[in-house]
Amino acid sequence: MDNPTFKNARTCSPSIFEVEASRVEQYSQELFGPIMLVIKTKNTQESIHLAAQAAREHGAISCGAYTTDQTVKEQIMDEMSLAGTPVSFNLTGGIYVNQNAGFSDFHVTGGNPAGNASFTNPEFVIKRFTWVGFREPAL
């Protein structure tokens, strides 16, 4: 699309792709976007399992989750805390991941591969102690 004010501007449009859960190689790598993947799973439990597995194996700075079911919420909290990934539940409006990044190279829980250091673990390297947070809007 041409922009009359900025003739040499590079632009890109958001892309949404549907991916089968079995195509792990397609969604288990970093994608630069704006890109959104919709991963087709059998059920909620498979979705939670795949998200936690990806966080453990490849890292995750943050996770956004939406549910009205308390049991599902607790399953997400259990899986993602074991994956060392903070979860934001049912947020509306802008969602920022930089709340988990105190500084550019001093960020996240240190509990998964996305965090090379942690603002919550004074040992920085030893994964003995990590902190995983959960948040949701006040009712």
Secondary structure, DSSP 8 states (H G I E B T S, - for coil): ---SS-TT------EEEEEETT-HHHHSS---SSEEEEEE-SSHHHHHHHHHHHHHHH--S-EEE--S-HHHHHHHHHHHHHTT--EEES--S---SGGGEEETTEES-SSSTT-SS-SS-TTSS-TT-----EE----
